[in-house]
């Protein structure tokens, strides 16, 4: 007969096994969580790639572009040379680039582009789950944190983000958000310079990883200090002032370090035509979520469409929702007063969940219309990223409450972990297709834009939408030839030799008289030209906005280079100053401690 004593014995046995498996200094429940993560990440070890996912090609060919820019001496890339049918586009002026440094690191270690992206996906799995684990363990203990990490990992939207959408940078931002929140939690527990510096680093990483995700996740991040202010009666005024002061420092330095991206993104975006990214498929009014979708079990690899007939899942997940309901009930007073459930934290995440759910539904449409900048989020269902975090933490609170109700850890925690993995296993099987050599080359971009003309960006200097008829480069891409970007379009002469790289081009030209030289590269602030070593004026040629310059008669050497503008240099300088400030905050406490120790 199985009784309470048997369950307690099984729980004790599970603990002994975990402790036996633990390396020195490691957390056994965290190690167990990593084991349970394997089914979610194992498809990344299989041959092929999920190129049929929404941004499947983007996640790879953007790394190809990023690598090309770095190799052409652009340490902070802006220009993607092969977009817009080969004319180029300031991709990383509008898309935060940090996640691609991570993938590029794996590529520099010798992995191919697809393999490097797969390795980066795997790393982000671990980073995100570990951040959730550490948050949950701080309040509700290691067994509950194990469940939180798994609820986060196997949340439907988390798996949609990788295997249905292939939204690489957004997946990375979702992994960094728990660490940003953790930094603020540590800071409010014990304010000080080093904790402020750590929080600033986490915030900067989040802001530099994805452009739209901060707009979705920052209300949760900013909401935590605001919630703590509401609890001010529990702290002395001096402690509250100290916490607020160091929080201000953390936000100031974190935002400061992100200005290398955000300052140009805000001040130079007028040079691109953004309307194409905010209408049609990207019109937020077409992508609200209906309540039935939140609680359904549908899974698909299709797209978001107007109305409730979407081809992709917007489900919260049955188990996260049940666990969150239990935690919310406990936080609202159903638990015994003696239980240490951290009601305040659970209540905060319950309210954040409710707010995120409302924002995604058609009922919130008037609020979206009242804030035009919200249109840049594009998809209201992106707020499922918030619920992925909050429901995981509420699940930890529920497990902790049930654990205390039974007066000690039971085996149900480990059985629940197995159930979470088993229930979500069908969602961890992406549609893998073989990888062609072209998929890891610039040709993949040209093929993609030929298939999806609405995905061709436009600069503010172009007067018409780019088409195959206007780009002589497409045939060169298809034939695998070196790109010939320079051509004489007016006057008599010849381009004797030329070459092109990601952020530069070169041509030797013989002009029989005055000629107009065109580079089949989009004009954009930052492009500079020299003729025979002297600066030369360039201008956008109508109607496509390509780079043009006039040359006098004779033989000339023309060089083109994409360089930082004054705005970008200011952003770099401010970010460097903020990074120096973070370094000072890390070092100063150590020096002070060393001086005090020497004085003794």
N, C-alpha and C positions, 0 to 999 in steps of 0.2 A: 504494500500500500504506500502511495506517494503522499507525503505530508509536508508541512512547513520545514521540518528538520531536514528532509531530503533536499529541498530547494536551497536551503542555507548551505548544505554540504557541497552542492554543485557550484554555488557561487564562490565558496571558499576555494574549491578546486580550480575554478577559472582564474581566480586571483593568483594562485600559486603558479599556474602555467604561465601567466603573463609576466610575473616577476622573474621566473626562470628564463624567459626569453629576452629579458631586458638587458641591453648593454649598459655599462656603467654610465650613470647619469641620464639615461633615457627614460621617458615616460611610457610605461607599458601600454596604456590605453591609446596613446598617440600612435605607437607602433602598430597596434591592432587596427586602428583606423586606416593606416596606410595599406595594410593588407586588404581590408575591405574596399579600399579605393580601386584595387586592381581591375575588377570587372568593368568599371567605368572607363578606364584608360586603355585597356587591352586592345581595343580596335585600332589604336594608334600604332601598335606593333605589327599589325597585319599588312600585307602588301597592298599597294594602291592608296588612293586618297579620295575623300568625299568631295570631288570636284562639282558634283551636281547640287551640293548644298548652296544656299543663296549666295554667300560670299566665298565659296570654296576656292575659286580661281584667284580672287583678290588676296586671300590669305597667303598665297604663294607668290604670285607675280609682284605684289607690293614689296616682298622681301627681295626679289630680283632687282627691282628699281632701287631699293634702299642700299643694297650691296654695291650697285653700280655707282651711286652717288658717293658713298664712302671711299670707294677705290679711286674716285676722281677728285680726291682731296676736299670733300665737303663733310666735315665732321658732324655738323648738324644739318642734315639734308632738308631741303625745301622742294627742289625741282625733281619731278619724275619725268624722265626724258621721252619715254615711249608712249605715254598717254595721248589722247586726242589724235589717234591715227598717226602717231609719231611726232606731232608738233610739240608735245610736252605740256605739263600742267604743274602748277605749284601745289602738289598734293599735300605735302606736310606743312603747308601754311594753314590748311583747314582740317587736317587730321593729325592729332597728336601722335608723335613718333616713338615714344619710349618703349612700347612693347616690341618694336622691331629691332631695337638694340639687343634685346634678349635673344630673339631668334637668330640675329646676325652672329651673336657669340657662338652659338652652336654651329653655324655655317663655317665660321673661322676655325672651329675645332676639327673641320674636315667633313662634316655632314653635307649632303646635297641640300638643295633648297626645300624640297618636300620633307626630307628627314629632319631638317633643322626646325621647321615649323611644327612637326609632330613632337619633337623633343620639347619645344617651348610650350605647346599645349599641355604636355604631361607635367611640366614644372608648375604651370599655373593651377592645375588640379591640386597639387600638393600645397602650394602657397595659400590658396583660398581656404581649403579645408583646415589647414593648420591655424590660420588666423581666426576662423570661427571656433576652433577647438580651444584656443587660448582664451578667447573671450568667455566662452561658456564655462570653462574650468575655473575661471576666476570667481565666478558667482555660484556655480552649482556643482562643482566637483568633476573629477575625471570621467566617471562612468557616464554622466549626463553629457559631458563634452564629446565623448565618443559618438553619441547619438546625434548631437548637433552637427558634427563634422560630416556625418553620413547623410543626414537630412539635407544639408547644403549641397553636397556633392551630387546626390541623386534627385534633387528637386527638378521637376520637369523642365522649368525654364533654363536651368543651368545646363541640362543636356541638350535642350533646343539650341542654346547659344553656340554649342560646339558642333553637334552632329546634324542639325537642321539648317541653322543660319551660317555656321562657320565664321561667326563674328569674332575674329581673333583678338583684336584690341579691346573690344567690349568685354570679352571673357576675362582678359587680363585685368581690366579695371574692376570687375566684379570680384576678382581674387584679392585685389589690393584694398578694397573698401573696408573689410573687417580689420585690417591692420591700421588703417587710419582711425577707425573708431576705437581700436584698442589703445592707440597712442593717446587719444584724448581721455580714455578711461583711466589709464595710468597717471596722466597728468592731473586729473581732478582728485585722484586718491592721494597723491603726494606731489603738489606743485613744486617745480624746480627747473633749473636751466637744462639739465641733460634730458629730462622727460619732455620739455618743450621742444628741444632740438629733435628728438626722436619723432614726436608728433608732426613737426614741420616736414621732416623727410618723407614720412608716409603720405602726408597731404600733397606734397609736391609730386610724388610718384603717381598718385591718383590723377592729379590734374594734367600730367604730361602723358598719360597713357591713352586716353580716349577723349574726344571732343564733346560728345553728347552725354556720355555717362555721368560726368560731374553734375550736370544739371538735374539728373535723376537721383543721384546718390547724395549730393551735398545737403539736401534738406534733412536727411537722416543724420549726417555727420554734424551739421550745425545744430540740429535738434537736441543732440546729447548735452552740450553745455547749457543750452536754454532750459532743458529739463532739470539740470542740476541747480540752476539759478532758482527755479521754482521751489527747490528743496532747501533754500537758503536758511530756513529756520533751524536746520540741523547743524549748521556750521557757525563758528564765530565770525563776526564781521571782518576781522583781520585775515582769517583763512580764506574767506570768500574773495576779498580783494586780491589776495595772492594768487588764487586759482584763476580769477578773471584776467589778471595781468599776464600771467604766463600763457594762458590760452590765447590772448591777443598777440603775444610774441610768436607763438607757434603758427597762428594763421597768417600773420604778417610775413614771416620768413618762408612759410610754405608757398604762399601765393607769390612772393618775391622770386623764389627759385623757379617757379613755373612761367615767369614773364618772358623767358627766352622763346617760348611758344606763343603765349597768349597775347603779348603786346603786338607783335606783327599780325596775329590772327584777327585781332580786333581793329587795328588801324589800317591794314592793307587789304582786308577782304573786299573793300569797295572796288578793287581791281579785278575781281572775278564776278561772274554772273551767277548769283546764288539762287535765283528763282527756279532754275532747273532742278535744284535739289529739294525744293519745298512745295512742289506742285505735282499733280498727277499721282504717280505711285507713292510719292513721299508726302502727300497732303495728310496731315494728322487727322482730319475729320473722317478719313476713310478707315481708321485703324483703332477705333474704340473696342473695348472688350465687353462682352455681354455676360451677366452673372452666371448663366448656365455653362459658359465656357470655362469659368474659373473652377467649377466643381465637377467638370466632366472628366472622362478618361481617354478622350480621343487623342490619337497620335498620328501625325502625318508629316510628309516632307514637302508639302506645298507652301503657298505663300499667304500672306495676310491680304484680305480683300474686304471691301465694304460689307457691312452686315455680319451676321453670325456664321456665315458659311466658310470660314477660313480653312485653309489646307494645312495649318500648323497648330500645334497645341498651345493653349494659354492656361492650362490647368495648374492649380496650386499643388496638387498631389493630395491623395486621401490621407495618408499618414501625417504629413506636416500639418494639415488642417485640423485633424483630430487632436494632435499633441498641442497645437497652439490653443485650441479651445479649452483644453484642460488647464493649461498654464494661465490663460486669461481668467478663468473661473477662480483659480487659486489666488491669483493676484488681487482679485476683487473681494476676497474675504472668505472664500469657502474653506480655506485651510485652517488648521488649528493655529491659534496665535503663537504657540511655542515654536512652530516650524520656521526655520531660517530659509525662506524661499526667495529672498530679495524681491519683495513685491514691487518695489518702485521700478526696478529694471524691467521686470516682466510687464508691468503696466505700460511703460514707455514703448516697448516693442509691440505690444498689442495695439496701442493707439497709432503707432507708425504703420502697422499693417493695415488697419482700417482706413487710414488716410490714403495709402498707396492704392488700395482696392477702389476707393471712390474715384480717385483721379483717373483711373483707367477706363471708367464706364461712360456711356453717353450722358449720364446725368451731370458730369463735370464739364460738358461742352461750353457753357457760358463762361466758366473760369478760364478755359483755354483761350477763348476769343478775347477775353479782357486783357490777356498778356500776350501780345503778338510775338515776343521773343520765344515763347514756348513752342512755336511752330518749328523751331530748329531741332527739337527733340524728335520730330517726324512721326514716331510711333508711340502713342500713349501706353501700349503694352510693355514698353521698356521699363515701366515701374514694377514689373514682375521681378526685376533685379533687387528691388528693395525687399519684397516679400521673401525672396530666396534667403536673404540674410535674417530678417526678423523672425520668420517661421522656424528657422533652424535654432535660433536662440530660445524661442518660446518652447520648442520641443525639449530643449535641455532643462528649462524650468519645470516642465511637466514631469519629466523623468525624475528630477530631483524631488519633486513633491510626492510622487508616487513611492519613491524610494523611502522617504521619511515616514510616509504613512504606514509602510510595512516594517518600520523600525530596523532598517539595515538593507544593504545591497542584496538584491536577489538576482537569479540568473535571467530574469526577464530582460535585463539590459542587453545581454549578449544575444538572446533569442530575437529581441527587437532589431538588433543590428543586422542579423541574418535576414530577417523579414524585409527590412528596407532594401537590402541589396537584391533579394530575390524578386520583390515586387517591381523593381525598376529595371530589371535586366532586359526586358524587351525594348526599352528605350535607349539602350547602349549599343545598338547595332546599326551603324550608319550605312549608307549606300556607297560602298567603295567601288571605284573604277580604276583601271590600270593607269599608270603615270606614263605619259609620252615625253620624249625629250623636249618637245615644243612647250610642254606645260611648265617647264623650268627655264623659259627663255622669254625675251620681250615679245616674241611672236604670239604668245598666249594673250597679251593685252590687245594686240591688233585683231586677233580672232574674236575675242570677247566683244570688243566695241563694234565689230562688223555685225555680230549677232544681236547686240543690244544698243542700237544707235542712241537711245535716250540716256545712256551712261557716259556719253562723251561730254566732258566738261567744256566750258567756254570762259575765256578771260574777258575782261571788260573792254578789250580793244578789238574783239572780233565782232563783225557786223552780220555774220550769218553762221548757221550751225555747220560745223565741219562735216564733210562728206568724203566718200571714197574718191569722188571726182576731183577734189581739191588737193589731195595728198599724193605726190609722186613717190612717197616713201613706202607705200604699202607693198608694191612689187618688190622692192629691195628687201623688206622684211621676209616676204614669202620665199624669195630666192636664197635667203641666208647671206646676202651680200653686205659688205660694210656700207653704212649709210652715207649717202652723198647729200648733205644738207645745203650746200652752197650752190647757187646758180645765178647767172647773169640774166636779168629779166628785161633790161633796157640798155641799148647801146651794143657796140661790137667788142668782143673780147672772148677770153677763154679761161675757165678754171683749170689750171694746170695740175694741181694736186690738192687734196683735202682729206681731212679726217674729222671724226666727231666722237665725243665721249659724253658721259652723263651731264656734266655741268660745263662743258667747253666744246669749242669747235675751232678748226683752223683751216685756212684756205690760202693758196698762192694763186694770184689772179693776174692775167695779162689783159690790160685794157687798151684797145686801139684808140679810144677817146673816152670821154666821160661815160661811165656806166652806172647802173643801179644793180647792186649785189643783194640778193635775198638769201637769208638762211631760213630753211623750212623748220623754224622753231618759233613758237609763240613769243611775241614781245611781252615782257613783264618787268616791273621794277626789279632791279638787281642785275640784269644783263648789261655787260660793259664790253665795248669793242676797242681794239687798237688797230691802227693801220701803220705798218712799218714801225711799230713800237710807240706810236703816239696815240693818245685817246682820240676816238672818233665818235661822232654823233650817230646814234641809231634812232629809228622811229618805226612805229607799226605800219605796215603796208596794208591798205584796204584791199579787199573787204575781210580778209581772214585774220588780220592783226599779226602777221608774221614779221620777223625782224628784217629791216631793210636799211642799207646805207649807200651813200654815193662815193664813188672812187674816181679820181682823175686818171688821165692817160698814163700808161706806164705799167711796170710790173710791181705788185704789192703783196705783202704778207699781211693777212687779216686774221686777227685772233678774237675769239668771242669767249667770254667767261661769265658765269653766274656768281655774283659776289653779294655779300651782305649789304643791305641798305642801311641808312642811318637809324631807322626805326629798329631794325633787327640788331644792330650793334648796341643800341641802348638797352634792348631787352636782354642781350647777352651780358652786358655790364651789370644790370640790376640783378640778374640771376646769380652772377658770380659773387656780387656783394652779399646777397642773401645766403649763399652757400658758405661764404667766409664767416658770416654771423653764426650759422649753425655749427661750424667747426669750433668757433670760439666758445660757444655754449657747452660743447662736449669737453673741451680741453680745460677750461677755467676751473671747474670743480675739482678736477684731478690735481691741478697745480696748487690750488688752495689747500687740498688735503695733504699734498706733499710738503708744503711750507709749514703747515701746522705740525706734521709729524717731525720735521727737522727741528722745529722750535722746542719740541719736547725733549 
